[in-house]
Amino acid sequence: MDMSGALSWNRQAVTDPAAADVVRYGPEGATEAELRLLGHVADKRVLELGCGSGAGSVALARQGARPIGLDFSPENLAAARRLAERAGVRVEFHEGDLADLAFSRADTVDVVFSVYALGLVEDVDRVFRQVHRVLKVGCPFVFSISHPAYDMLLDQSTADEDPGMAEGSAVEPLVVRRSYFNSSPINLHADRPPFFAYHQTVAGLFTGLTRANFRVDTVVEPEPQRGGRVTDGATALVPRTLIMRARKE
């Protein structure tokens, strides 16, 4: 399986401002409009960790938020700035690792969210601590990652990273090739220079958030979908995305 599409879904570029209309938490279609995890964002200072090409931040700017986009890729940030300009909205962008939040003072951010970016961070607990520092008390930290169960799967298909998605096609069986407890990095670029993702367990995420003085109040596992329907393929058996919301205590 080519895990690059599964684990780095939010790294895909969005260039059309019309597509930056809502925060999308994962490839199966779960959106903020449906889940309402961020709360009202108008006039709120909202920080996006791993903003990619800026679609999420632009969508929230259109709702009246004052978004801040952080990303480690200068190429993605250049694309994000172009997208914000085309959309006619203002977004503050910063380049750096996702735990490098020195640009923000303590207790000054109303909302922090991240879509499919924390899986690219080796020390996610450090990110949690820094997010806790900049958030106001009681405010939400929402993130989505590749579901830890999905990380375990490899299939025999080379046509697409999602086995069994094509309607009417033969479905190769899913095979568990990686232990749930295997914390070794996953190389997303098997045939190119290494680019690593880092598997997290659900217990590890809960523990890290609790130790950083967050209280988890919501966990969402969207049912796999494609094109607005639940897929009939083998991937329907396993959740693809894990979404968590925690609040600063």
C-alpha positions in Angstrom: 0.0 0.0 0.0 1.2 3.5 -0.7 0.6 5.1 2.7 1.4 8.6 1.5 -2.2 9.3 0.6 -3.5 7.8 3.8 -1.2 9.4 6.3 -0.5 12.8 4.7 -4.0 13.4 3.2 -4.0 17.1 4.1 -0.7 17.7 2.3 -2.6 17.6 -1.0 -2.7 21.1 -2.6 -6.0 23.1 -2.9 -5.7 25.8 -5.5 -9.4 26.7 -6.1 -10.8 29.1 -3.6 -14.2 27.6 -4.1 -12.9 24.4 -2.6 -11.8 26.2 0.6 -15.4 26.4 1.9 -15.3 24.2 5.0 -12.8 22.4 7.3 -12.6 18.8 6.1 -11.2 16.4 8.8 -10.4 13.5 6.5 -10.7 11.9 3.1 -14.0 10.1 4.0 -15.8 13.4 4.0 -16.3 14.4 7.7 -16.6 18.2 7.9 -16.8 20.9 10.6 -20.2 21.9 9.3 -21.4 18.4 10.3 -19.5 17.8 13.5 -19.3 21.4 15.0 -16.3 20.7 17.1 -14.6 24.2 16.8 -17.6 26.2 18.0 -18.3 29.7 16.8 -15.2 31.2 15.2 -16.2 34.7 14.3 -13.6 37.2 15.6 -11.8 34.3 17.2 -8.0 33.7 17.0 -7.8 30.3 15.4 -4.5 28.4 15.0 -4.1 25.7 12.4 -1.2 23.3 12.9 0.0 21.9 9.6 -2.1 24.2 7.4 -0.9 22.6 4.2 -2.1 24.7 1.2 -4.4 26.7 3.5 -7.9 25.5 2.7 -9.0 25.1 6.4 -7.7 28.5 7.4 -9.2 30.2 4.4 -12.6 28.5 5.1 -12.5 29.8 8.7 -11.4 33.3 7.6 -14.6 33.4 5.4 -16.6 32.8 8.6 -15.0 35.8 10.3 -12.2 34.1 12.2 -8.7 35.5 12.6 -6.8 32.4 11.5 -3.1 31.7 11.9 -1.6 28.9 9.7 1.6 27.1 10.7 3.4 24.7 8.4 6.9 23.3 8.0 6.8 23.4 4.2 7.7 26.7 2.5 6.1 25.4 -0.7 2.8 24.7 1.1 2.9 28.1 2.7 3.5 29.8 -0.7 0.4 27.9 -2.0 -1.6 28.9 1.1 -0.7 32.6 0.7 -1.8 32.4 -3.0 -5.1 30.7 -2.0 -5.9 33.3 0.7 -5.1 36.1 -1.8 -7.4 34.6 -4.4 -10.2 34.1 -1.8 -9.8 37.7 -0.7 -9.2 36.9 3.0 -6.5 37.6 5.5 -4.6 34.8 7.1 -1.4 35.1 9.2 1.1 32.4 8.1 4.2 31.1 9.9 6.8 28.6 8.9 8.1 26.1 11.5 7.7 22.8 13.2 4.3 22.3 14.7 5.6 22.8 18.3 7.4 26.0 17.4 4.7 28.4 18.7 7.0 31.2 19.9 5.1 33.6 17.7 2.1 33.4 20.1 2.0 34.5 23.7 0.5 32.3 26.4 -3.3 32.2 26.7 -4.0 34.2 23.6 -5.5 31.6 21.2 -9.2 30.7 21.2 -9.1 27.6 19.0 -6.4 25.2 17.8 -7.0 22.6 15.2 -5.0 20.3 13.0 -6.0 18.0 10.1 -3.8 15.0 9.3 -0.6 16.8 10.4 0.2 15.4 13.8 1.0 12.1 12.3 4.1 13.7 10.7 5.4 14.7 14.1 7.8 12.5 16.1 7.3 14.1 19.5 3.6 14.8 19.6 3.6 15.3 23.4 5.7 18.4 22.9 3.1 19.7 20.5 0.4 19.1 23.1 2.4 21.0 25.7 2.9 24.0 23.4 -0.8 24.0 22.3 -1.8 24.1 26.0 0.5 27.1 26.6 -1.0 29.2 23.8 -4.7 28.3 24.3 -7.0 30.1 26.6 -8.5 28.1 29.5 -11.5 26.0 28.5 -10.9 26.5 24.8 -10.8 23.6 22.3 -8.0 21.7 20.6 -9.3 19.6 17.8 -7.2 17.3 15.6 -7.6 14.5 13.1 -5.1 11.8 12.3 -5.0 8.6 10.3 -6.8 6.1 12.5 -4.3 3.9 14.4 -6.2 0.8 13.2 -5.9 1.9 9.6 -2.1 2.3 9.9 -1.9 -1.4 10.4 -3.2 -2.3 7.0 -1.4 -3.1 3.7 -3.0 -4.5 0.6 -1.9 -5.9 -2.7 -3.3 -3.1 -4.9 -0.9 -0.7 -6.6 -3.6 1.3 -8.4 -4.8 3.3 -5.4 -3.9 3.8 -1.8 -7.5 2.9 -0.8 -8.2 -0.8 -1.5 -11.7 -1.8 -2.8 -13.0 1.7 -3.4 -13.9 1.3 -7.1 -17.5 0.3 -7.4 -18.0 -3.1 -9.0 -14.2 -3.9 -9.0 -12.6 -6.9 -7.5 -11.6 -6.3 -3.9 -8.3 -7.5 -2.6 -8.4 -8.6 1.1 -7.0 -6.4 3.7 -3.9 -7.8 5.4 -2.6 -6.7 8.8 1.1 -6.2 8.2 2.0 -3.9 11.0 1.5 -4.3 14.8 -0.8 -1.8 16.4 2.0 -1.3 19.0 4.8 -0.8 16.5 6.0 2.8 17.0 8.8 2.7 14.4 8.4 5.4 11.7 6.6 4.8 8.5 8.3 5.9 5.3 5.8 7.5 3.1 8.1 7.7 0.1 9.3 4.2 -0.6 10.9 5.1 -3.9 12.0 8.6 -3.1 14.0 10.4 -0.3 12.5 9.3 3.1 9.6 11.2 4.5 8.3 9.7 7.7 5.0 9.5 9.5 4.7 8.4 13.1 2.0 5.9 14.3 0.2 6.8 17.5 -2.0 4.6 19.7 -5.3 5.8 21.1 -4.0 5.3 24.6 -0.8 7.2 23.8 -2.8 10.2 22.6 -5.1 10.2 25.6 -2.1 9.9 27.9 -0.2 12.7 26.2 -3.2 15.0 26.3 -3.9 14.3 29.9 -0.3 14.9 31.0 -0.4 18.2 29.2 -3.5 19.1 31.3 -6.2 18.7 28.6 -9.5 17.1 29.1 -10.7 15.0 26.2 -14.5 15.5 25.7 -15.1 14.1 22.1 -13.8 11.2 20.0 -15.2 10.7 16.5 -14.5 7.8 14.1 -16.3 8.7 10.9 -17.6 5.8 8.8 -15.5 5.5 5.6 -17.3 7.1 2.7 -16.5 8.1 -0.9 -18.6 10.5 -2.9 -21.2 10.8 -0.2 -21.9 7.1 0.2 -20.5 4.5 2.6 -18.1 2.4 0.6 -18.8 -1.3 -0.2 -15.1 -2.1 -0.4 -12.9 -3.7 2.2 -11.9 -0.3 3.7 -15.5 0.0 5.0 -14.5 -2.5 7.7 -11.9 -0.1 9.3 -12.2 3.5 10.4 -9.8 5.6 8.4 -9.8 8.8 10.5 -9.6 9.5 14.2 -10.8 12.9 15.4 -10.4 14.1 19.0 -11.3 17.2 20.8 -9.7 18.2 24.1 -10.1 21.4 26.2 -7.4 23.2 28.2 -7.8 22.9 31.9 
